[in-house]
Amino acid sequence: MDLSSQVLKTLKAIGSADSAVDEKNLSKIVSWTLSELCGEKSKLDAQVDDLILKSIHSSLCVIYLEGCKLDADASDISDVLELQCGWDQQRAKIVACKQYTELQPHIRSQTRTIAYRNPTISSLTWKVDHVLGDREAEKPTKSIRRFNLDIPLSNGDSLDMTCTHEQMQILAEKLRDMLHEVHRVHK
């Protein structure tokens, strides 16, 4: 598992012999954290300082979410706690409990809905408007491009954009550069 240095530091402090959290309170915090990850709101009746509780809760959330992402079972989490964080086996089993194994599919289904999707352009319409400076000029003095990009948004809106010829050239150049960069990265 790829855990940040801050999470590892917190987990090492929780697992140490002189930890401010005893095994009884750790067990309560583990159950509470797992129920919170499943979307259930419950009350915690552990006697732990709020700052320590927040730190433990966030570190447990990280290890459980990483475990679900990597399809790690309880023994994998126990190994991480024992080998990377220096926990004893009994304390590691409190975190890598049967409740985690039972709730892992539910936590995974909860996190599946968090994904981010890039918006996609479904259509593009455009038109060119010519603006005449005076009635005697045969050629227009300025042209304006109007674009309507249909991007499905949650509120059903679309993106409207108006630009001059020079602005359109800059936009096309930036899009071309972006396309070249995407091709370069994927090679």
C-alpha positions in Angstrom: 0.0 0.0 0.0 1.2 3.5 -0.8 0.6 5.5 2.3 1.8 9.1 2.9 4.5 9.8 5.5 1.9 11.6 7.7 -0.4 8.6 7.7 2.5 6.3 8.5 3.7 8.6 11.3 0.2 8.7 12.8 -0.2 4.9 12.5 3.2 4.4 14.1 2.2 6.6 17.0 -1.1 4.7 17.5 0.6 1.4 17.4 3.3 2.1 19.9 3.2 0.6 23.3 2.8 4.0 25.0 0.0 5.1 22.7 -2.7 7.4 24.1 -5.3 5.0 22.7 -5.9 1.7 24.5 -7.1 -1.4 22.6 -10.7 -1.0 23.9 -11.0 2.6 22.5 -9.1 1.6 19.3 -11.7 -1.1 18.7 -14.5 1.4 19.1 -12.8 3.9 16.8 -12.3 1.2 14.2 -16.0 0.2 14.3 -17.0 3.8 14.1 -14.7 4.6 11.2 -15.9 1.6 9.2 -19.6 2.5 9.7 -18.8 6.1 8.7 -17.1 4.9 5.5 -20.3 2.9 4.7 -22.3 6.1 5.0 -23.9 5.4 8.4 -23.9 8.1 10.9 -23.2 6.8 14.4 -22.0 8.2 17.7 -18.7 7.3 19.1 -18.4 6.7 22.8 -14.6 6.4 23.1 -12.7 8.5 25.6 -10.0 10.0 23.4 -8.8 13.5 22.9 -10.5 15.1 19.9 -7.2 16.0 18.1 -6.0 12.4 18.5 -9.4 11.0 17.4 -9.4 13.1 14.3 -5.9 12.0 13.4 -6.7 8.3 14.0 -9.9 8.5 12.1 -8.3 10.1 9.0 -5.4 7.6 9.1 -7.8 4.6 9.4 -10.0 6.0 6.5 -6.9 6.2 4.3 -5.7 2.6 5.1 -9.3 1.2 4.6 -9.9 3.1 1.3 -6.4 2.1 0.0 -7.2 -1.5 1.0 -10.5 -1.4 -0.8 -8.9 0.2 -3.9 -6.2 -2.5 -4.0 -8.6 -5.3 -3.0 -6.5 -6.0 0.1 -7.9 -8.4 2.7 -7.5 -8.1 6.4 -4.2 -10.0 6.5 -2.7 -7.5 4.0 -3.7 -4.6 6.2 -2.3 -6.4 9.2 1.0 -6.9 7.4 1.2 -3.2 6.5 0.6 -2.3 10.1 3.1 -4.8 11.5 5.9 -4.3 9.0 5.7 -0.6 8.0 4.3 0.8 11.2 5.8 -1.5 13.9 2.5 -2.6 15.4 2.3 -5.8 17.4 0.1 -8.6 16.0 -2.8 -8.2 18.5 -3.2 -4.5 18.0 -3.0 -4.9 14.2 -5.8 -7.5 14.3 -8.0 -4.9 15.9 -7.7 -2.7 12.8 -7.6 -5.6 10.3 -10.8 -7.0 11.7 -13.6 -9.2 10.4 -15.8 -6.2 10.2 -13.5 -4.7 7.5 -13.7 -7.9 5.5 -17.5 -7.9 5.7 -17.9 -4.2 4.8 -15.2 -4.1 2.1 -17.7 -4.7 -0.8 -20.0 -2.0 0.6 -17.2 0.5 1.0 -16.0 -0.2 -2.5 -19.5 0.4 -3.9 -19.8 3.7 -1.9 -16.5 5.0 -3.3 -17.4 3.9 -6.9 -19.8 6.9 -7.1 -17.0 9.4 -6.3 -15.3 9.2 -9.7 -14.7 12.3 -11.7 -15.4 12.4 -15.4 -14.1 14.9 -17.8 -16.9 16.7 -19.7 -17.3 15.7 -23.3 -18.3 17.8 -26.2 -21.4 16.4 -27.9 -21.7 19.0 -30.6 -20.2 22.3 -31.9 -22.1 24.9 -33.8 -20.6 28.2 -35.0 -21.3 31.2 -37.2 -19.4 34.2 -38.4 -20.9 37.6 -38.0 -19.5 40.5 -40.0 -19.6 43.9 -38.5 -19.4 46.8 -40.9 -17.6 50.0 -39.8 -19.5 52.3 -42.1 -21.9 51.9 -44.9 -19.4 52.9 -47.6 -16.9 50.1 -46.9 -17.1 47.2 -49.2 -15.4 44.8 -46.9 -16.3 44.3 -43.3 -14.0 45.9 -40.9 -14.3 43.2 -38.3 -15.6 39.7 -38.1 -16.8 37.9 -34.9 -17.0 34.2 -34.5 -19.7 32.8 -32.3 -19.4 29.2 -31.0 -21.8 27.1 -29.0 -20.2 24.0 -27.4 -22.8 21.5 -26.2 -21.3 20.0 -23.1 -23.7 18.1 -20.9 -23.6 19.7 -17.5 -25.6 18.9 -14.4 -27.8 22.0 -14.9 -28.3 21.4 -18.6 -26.5 24.5 -19.8 -24.0 24.7 -22.7 -20.9 26.8 -23.2 -21.3 29.9 -25.4 -18.2 31.7 -26.6 -17.7 34.7 -28.8 -14.3 35.8 -30.1 -12.5 37.8 -32.8 -10.4 36.2 -35.6 -7.2 36.8 -33.6 -8.6 35.3 -30.5 -9.8 32.3 -32.5 -6.3 31.8 -33.9 -4.8 31.8 -30.4 -7.4 29.3 -29.2 -6.8 27.0 -32.2 -3.0 27.2 -31.6 -3.4 26.3 -27.9 -5.7 23.4 -28.8 -3.2 22.2 -31.3 -0.4 22.4 -28.7 -2.6 20.5 -26.2 -3.3 17.8 -28.8 0.4 17.4 -29.6 1.2 17.1 -25.9 -1.5 14.4 -25.4 -0.1 12.5 -28.4 3.5 12.8 -27.0 2.5 11.6 -23.5 0.6 8.5 -24.9 3.5 7.4 -27.1 
